[in-house]
Amino acid sequence: MILGITGIFLIYIVYERKDYTIWEILALVPLGLNPYFLECLSYKFDAPFMALSILGAIAPLLYRKRTAWEYVLAVSIGTVVVCTSYQASSGIFPMCVILLAFRMWMENMPCKQIFAFCLKSVLGFGIGLIFFRIVIMVPISDNGYVSNSIPAISELLPTAIKNFKKYFSLIKSDFKAIWKGVFLLLCAGFVVSGVVRSQQKKCVTMFMAILSGVLMLLLCFGLYPILIAPLFLPRGMYGFGVLITILGLSVAEYRQSVVIRIPALAFAWIFFVFSLTYGNALYVQKEYTDFRMVQVVTDLNGMEVFLEDKPVVVQISGSTGHSPIICSMAQSYNMLSRLIYVTFQEWWWGQKQLLEYYGMKNVVTDTKQDLTVYGLPVVKDSMYHTIYGNGNYVLIELK
C-alpha cells in the first residue's frame, strides 16, 4: 500500500497531470519490484518502514509549488522520516530534484525559478539531516557490519571512490548481461527523449541530460558512499532500482516514440519475472533449512544429556549453505546468492531457531565460550553434520 501510494505521488510529480497511459504506469513497476528492494519486502516486519522511507523522500515534492517555508518544512520532515526509517533512501529526494530541475530547464523556465527550487530543496534537505544528526542519531562504531562514521576531510574523496567502486562492481556482478544491456538502452533513451522534447539547443540538452544522469547515478546510494563502513547488502542498494524507475518514467512518457519506451517496459517485465523467481528461491531455501534442522533435532533428541535437568551449552559451527537448487539457480541469477540468506549457521539467528523453536529442554547459549577449541569427542556423525559432546557441552558442526 505504501509503495503504491508512493508510486502515484512519483508519477504525478514527474508528469504533473492525473491521466496516464499503460506504458507510464508499467514504468513504475521497478519502484517496488527491483531486485534490491525485494530483500526489504522479505523482512516483513521491517518492510513497511523501508517503504515509508521512500515515501518520505518523494512526498515532500508535492509541496514544491507552495510557499517557500511550506516546501522547506515538508522536505525537512520528509528527510527526518527517511533518516529514522531507512537511510538507504537518502539519495532518492536529490535524484528527483535533479530530474525535475532538468525538466524545468528543458521547458525553458527562468533560471531564477530553477535555482530557487534547487536552493529550497537543498535547504530543507540540509535542515532535516542536521536535525537528525544533532537531535536523534546515535553514533555506531565500525563493528565489521556498518558504521555511520564519516572519515576525515582528507580521506573523504578516497573513501567515496572506494565505496563507489564496490557498489558498481556489485551491480555489475548482480545484473545479468541482458539487464545491463537494457539499462544502457534506458540511459540512451533518457538522453534521446530529452533532446527530442527540449526547447533548448540540442547539443546543450544532450550535455545536460548526460550530466543529470551521472549525478543521479552517483546519488542513488544516498549518503552511504561517504561512510567509513557503509551497507553493501542488496537491501541497501535499492536506490539504484529507484533510479531505473525515474529513467523509465522519463522514457515512457506518452510523447516519446515506442522504440524509446521499450527499455522501460522491458525492465517492468524482467523485474516482475525475477520477483517470482526470488519467491520460489526463498521457499526452496526454507524447505532445505527446515530439513537440515530436523535432521539435527532428531539426532539431539536421542542424547541423554537433554533428558536431565542440568543446563546444556549448545553451539553451532559451520553452515548448511544454500540449497543445491539455489546453487543451480545462481548460475543464471548471480544475485540470488546474495539475496538468499543462509539462516542455519553459526550466528544468533540460526541458533535461536534451532534452540527455541523446537522447545528443546535445558538448552542455553554461552557466547563467551568457544566449544570448537575444547576437543570434544564425536557423539554422532552423518553426511549432513557432526555432533560433538562431553558432559553438558554440545557442539554441532554443520557440513
N, C-alpha and C positions, 0 to 999 in steps of 0.2 A: 504493500500500500504506500509506504513512504517513498520507495523508488518510483512508483507510478506517478505520485504527485510531483516528485522532483522532475521526472521526465516532462510532464505537462508544463511545469514552470520553465524548464530549459527551452523547449521548442517555442513557447510563447515569447520568451526573452530574445531569442535569436531572430525569429521571423516577425515579431511584433504584429501578429494577426491571430485570428481564432479558428480559421479554416485551414486544414492541412490535407495533403494528398497521402495516399498509402505509402509512397516512397519516403516521404518525410517522416511518417510515423515509424516505419521499419528502421530508419536510421537511428532511432532511439534504443533499439534492442541492445547494443553493446554497453549501454549505461549500466545495466544490471547483470547482463549475461556474459560480460567479458570474463575470460578465464581467471583473472586475478581476483575479481570480486566474488567468484563462485566459492572461493575458500571462506570469504566473510559470511556468505549465506550458510555455509556448513556449520558455523558456530552456534546457530540457533539463538541462544540467549543473547549473545553479543551482537548478532546481525542487525537488530533494529537500531542500535546505537551507531553502528558503522554506516548504515543507510542514512541515519539522521545527520551525520557529518556531511554527507553530500548535499542534503537538503539545506543545511546551514550555510554551505558555500555558495549555493545558487540562488536561494530565495531572496537575499538582500538586493539582488539586481532588479527585482520587481519595483524597488523604490528609487531607481536611478533618475527618474524624471520628477520626483518630488523635490521639496526644498532641500537645500544642501545639508542642513543639520539632520533632517529625517533620514536622508540616504547614508550619511556618515554614521549615524546611530545604528541604523539597520545593519550596515556592514560590520560595525564593531561587535554587535550582538551575535551576528552570524559567525564571525571569526572565533568568538569565545565558545560558541556551540561546537564548532569544528575542533577546537583545541581540547575541549573537555569530553568529547565523544571519541573521535579517532583522527589523529593528526595526519594520517596518510592523505586526507582530503585537503590539506593546507595549500596545495597548488591549484586546486580547481577554480577558485574565485579569480586568482590572477590570470589564468588561462582564458576565462570567459571575458574578463575586462579587455584583454588584448584582442580577442576576436571581435568584440563589439566596437572597440576603437578603430580597428581595421575596417569594419563595415561602415562606420560613420565616415571615415576618410574616403572610402570608395564612393559614397553618396555625396561627396563634395560638401560636407558640412563644414562650418567655420572651424579653423584650427583652435580658436579660443574655446569653443564649446567642447571639442575633443580633449583639449588639455585640462579643462575644468573637470570633466568626467573622470579622467585618469587621476588627477590630483585628489579629488574627493575619495576615490576608490583606495588610493594608497594611504590617505589619512585615516580612513575608517579601518582598513586592514591593520595599519600600524598600531592604532589605539587598542584594537582587540588583542593583538599579540602582546603589547606591553602590559595591558591589564592582566592577561593570563600569566605572563612571566612573573610579575611582581606580586599579585594577589593570590593566585591559585596554584601555580605549578610547584610541584615537589621535585627537587633535583634527584636524579637517579644516576649513580655512578656506573661506569662501564663494568658490567658483570659477565661479560662474554656473550650476552644476548643483545641488549640495546643500551643506549645511553643518550640522554638529552643534553649532554655537554657539547659546547662549541669550542673548537680549537683556538689557539692564539691567532691574532690577525695575520702574522707572518705565515702561519700554516693553513689558513683558511682556503686559499686557492688550491694548493696541492691536495688538501683533503677532499675538496669538492671534485676535482678532476679524477682522483682515485675512485671516489664513490660513483661518479657518473659512468666511468669505465665499467665498474662492476654491474651497475643497473643495465647498461646497454648490452653487456655480454650475456646477462641472464635472459634478456628479451631475445637476443639472437639465438640462444640455445632453446628457449621455451617455444618460440614460434616455428611452425613448420615452414618449409621453403615457400609453399603456395601462400601462406599467411603473410610472409614478408613481401612477397610479390604484390599481393593485393594492397598491402599498406603503402608501398611505393606508388602504386597507381592512385590510391586515395590522396596521397600528398600531391601528386602531379595534378589530379583533378581539382584539388583545392586552389592551386596556383592558376590553372586554366580558367576555372569558374570566376576567380577574382578578376582576371584580365578581361574576360568577356563582359562581366557585369559592371565593371568600374567606370565611373565618369571621369577618372583621372587618365593621365597618359599611360599607355600600355606598358612601356618599359619600366616606368617608375612603379606601376602597380605590381608587376612581376617581382621586382625587388622587395617591395613592402610585403607581398604575400609570403615570399620565402623567409623574410626576416620575422614575420609574425609566426610562421610555422615553427621556425627554430626556437624562438622564445617560448612558445607553448610547450615544445618538446622538453626544453630544459626545466620548465616549471612544473611538469606533470608529476614529478616526485615530491613536490612541495618543499618543505624545509629539510627533508631528510639528507640530501647530499652534503649539507654543511655541518652535519653532526659527526662527532668522533666515531660513534658506533651506531649507524642507522639500521633500520629494519630492512633486510633484503629478502624476507619471505614473500611469497606471492601476494598475501593479503595486504602487504604494504605498498604494492605496486599498481593498484587499480587505477591510479591517476592516469596511467597510460591508456587504459580502456576508456576513460572519460575523454581523453584527447582524441581517440578514434571516433567517439560519438560526436564530438564537436566538429571534427573534419567531415564526418559523414553528413551531418546536418547542413554543412556548407555546400557540399556537392549534390545533395539530394533535393535541394530547393527546386520548386516547380519550374522556374525559369531556365534551368540547366538542361542540356541535351541528355538523352537517355544514356549515351555512352559514358558521360561523366558521372552519372548516377550509379552505374553498375557496381563500383567498388563498395559503396555504402550498403547496397542490397546484399552483396557477396559476404560482407562481414556479419550482417544480421543472420544469414543462413549458417555460416561457418560456426559462429559462437552458439547458435541455437543447437546445432548438432553436437558440438563439443560438450555443451551442458548436459545433454542426455548421456553421452559417453562418460562424463565425470560422475554422474549419478550412479550409473551402473558399476563404475570402478569402486566407488565408496561402498556399495552393497557387497561386492565381491570381497573387498578387503575386510569388511566387518565379519563376513562369514568365516573367512580364513582365520582371523584373530580369535573369534569365539571357539573355533575348532581347536586351535593350539592351546587356548586357555583351559578348555575342558580336559584336554589330554593331561595337562599339569595337575589340575584339581583332582582328577581320577587317581593319579599316582600318589598325590599327597594324602588322599583320603585313606590310603592303606597304611600310613605310618602311625605307629603307636603314640608318638610324641604329641600328636594333635588330639589325642583322646584324654590326655592328662589335663590337670588344672593349672600347670605351670605355664607362664607365657613363653611363646616360641618366637625368636627373632628370625624373620624370613627376608631374604634379599633376592633380587633378580639380577642376573648378569647376562649380557648379550642382548640379542634382539631376534624377533621372528622374521624381520624383514618384510618385504612386500609379498603379496600373494603371487604365485607363479603366473597367474593370469595377468596380474598388473604388470609384471615384468615383461610379458609378451606384448601387452598393450602399449607400454612405454616405448617400444621400438617404433611405433607410429606417432605417438604423442610424448615427446620428451618431458613436457610439462607435468605429466601425471606423476612422475617420480617425485616432483617437488610438492605437488598439490595433495597427494595421498599420504597421510601420516601413518607411521608405524607406531601404534599406541601400546603394543605389548613389548616393552623393552625396559632397560634398567634406568627408569626415571619415575618420578612420583605418579604420573598418570597411569602407566601400565601396572605398577604395583598396587595402586589404590583399587583399581577394578578387580584385580585378582584376589586381593586380600580382604576386600569388604563386600563386594557384590555377591559372592557365593556363601557368605555367612560362616567363614572358617573360624573356629574357636581359638581363643587364646593367642591369636596372632598379633605381633607388634612389629613396628619398624624402628630401626635404630640407624640413623644416617651417620652417626659418629663412628660406627664400626664398619670395616671393610672385610666381609667374610671371604673374599677371594684370596686373601693372603693367609688365611687360617689353616690351609692344607687339610680341609675336611675330607673324610673318606666318602667314596661313592656309595650311595644308597640305591639309586635306580638310574639306569642308562637306557635311552631309547634313541630312535632316529631323529626325534624332534628336540629332545632336551636331556640333560643330565642333572640329577638331584644329588647334592652332597649334604651330609648331615652328621652332627655329633652333639649329643645332648640336646640342648634347647636352641641349637643353631642350625638353620636350614638354608642352603644356597641353591637356587635354581639357575642353571646355565642353559640359556636358550641357544639353539643351533640354527 
